[in-house]
């Protein structure tokens, strides 16, 4: 019985190898092999296959934040992206680009340019801020904190005197 099972499993493996070997038929670039019909079919919309090998096409890349389409995806080639002016790529395909610190985004978030004199940005993808505005805000916070401490100490002193 064991011998027959071994022969049967070997035959099954050979059959699968034969099927897979026939599935290695190559198609033209921009096509994939239909496994059931063993014929070449065009890649669906928004997919590509540069070599024509295989049973599937790849999904087209999309240009994301800070980048724009340089070459649109076609059945034989993936999308090519380019960073918009002033942006820096953070991936090899230029799909994602950032506005580096020292530069700032405009109100739309589509334009990145160096901060002018008297302005700064200390984070990626932020807007340029006036030096004086930040310093003034920081001074206000410090004064408020100092006033709160002084008031708190005075109130404690009054409470202590009243409890005596």
N, C-alpha and C positions, 0 to 999 in steps of 0.2 A: 504494500500500500504506500509506504514512504517513497519508494522508487518512482511510482506513478505520479505522485504529487510533485516530486522534484522535476520530472520530465515535463509535466503540465506547466509548472511555473517557468521553466526555461523557455518553452514554446510561447508562453504569454509575453515574456520579456522580449523575445525575438520579434513578435508581432508588433509590440509597442515601438521597438527600435525602427522597424520598417515604416510604420506610420509617421514617426517623427522625422525620419530621413526624407520622406516625401514632402514633409512640411517645410523643409529647408529650401524649397524652390525660391529663387530670388525674383523680386519684382523690380520695376523701375523706381527711382527715387520719387517720393510723393505718393507711393502706394504701399499697401500691406497685403499679406496673403490671407485670404479667407480660409480658415482651417477646415471648414465643412466642405466647401465646393472646390478647394484647392486652386482657386483662381485669384488673380491679382485684382484688388479693388482700390479706388482712390481713397486717400485719407479724408476723413470727414472735415467739415469746416472747423477752424481754430485748432487743427492738429497738423503735424508734419512728420515726415520720415525721410531723412537725408540720404539713406542708403538703399531703401527698398527691401532691406532684410527684415525678417521677423513677422510676427502675427499682429502687431499693433503699431499705431502711430503715437507719437508723443504729443502732449498738450502744449500749445504755444505759450511762451512766456509773456508776461504782461509788464509793461513799464510802470513802475510805481512812483512813489513820492520822490520829487526832485528830478525825475527823468522824463524824457519824451521819446517817441518812436523815431528811430533812425531808418530802419527798414522793417516794413510790416511782415508778419508771418505769412508764408506761402506754403503749399504742400511739401516743398523740398527743403525749406529753410526756416529756422526759428526766428522769432522777432529779434531785432537788434535795437538796443536802447542807447541813448546818449544823455549824459547829465545836462540839465539846463544850465545856463550861464551862471557862474558863481558857485554852483553846487559841486560837491566832491563825492566820487563813487565810494560805496562801502562794500560792494560785491563785484566779482570779476565781470559779470554781464552788464554792469551799469544799470541794473533794474532799480536799485535803491540808492539814492544820493542824498547827502545831508548838506545843510548850510552850517559850516564849521563855526566854532566860537571865534569872535573877532569880526564876524560878518553877521548880517541880520536879514530877516525875512521882511518883505513888505506886508501890507494888510491882507493881501490875497494868499500869501504863502507860496506864490509862484516865482518870485524874484528874490535872489540872494545877492547882496552886495556888501563890500567892506564897510564897516562902521566909519562914519566921518569923525574928524577930530572933535573931541568933547563927548563922544558917545562910545559905548562898549557893549559887548555881549560876552557872557562868561559860560554859556551853554550852547550846544549844537541846536540848530533849528529854533532859535529864539529871535526876538527883535532887538534892535539896538536901543539902549537906554542912555539918557543923559547922566553924566557923572554927578552933576549937582543934585538932580532929583533923588538919586539913590542916597547921597550923603545927607541930604535934608531929611529924608525919610528915616534914615538910621539915627540921626540926631534926635528927631522927634521921639522915636522909640526909646532911646536912652534917657531922655529927659522925663518921659512918662514913667519909666521904671524907677528913676531916682525919686520923682515926686511921690509915687506910690509907697516907696520904702520910707521916706520921711514922714508921710501921713500915717503910715502904719505904726512907726515908732512912737510918734506923738500920741496916737490914740491908745496905744498900749500903756504909755506913761500916765495918761489920764485915768485909765482903768485901774492901774496900780494905785494911784493916789486915792481914788474913790474907795478902793477896798480896804484901805488902811484905817 
